[in-house]
């Protein structure tokens, strides 16, 4: 699958360690998948009927270049419109 390879390449470009990937093709169209990385994951969900893709990149490592991954994916998909929302998680000890 093209999208799977794009996400794997994006993870590697960002400096992540790819562990495994799993993608599912829906009928009649649409694709969802995840690339598990040692640092967390990249996930994508597509809506071809709306020409839309939602990409989630989660990482517990500050060494991952998330912006490089986003730039790579958007260039490969030839995205016309991109909206980015960045969330910083706070880790607390119980």
Helices and strands as residue ranges (DSSP letters): H 2-13, E 18-25, E 31-37, E 40-47, G 48-50, E 52-59, H 66-76
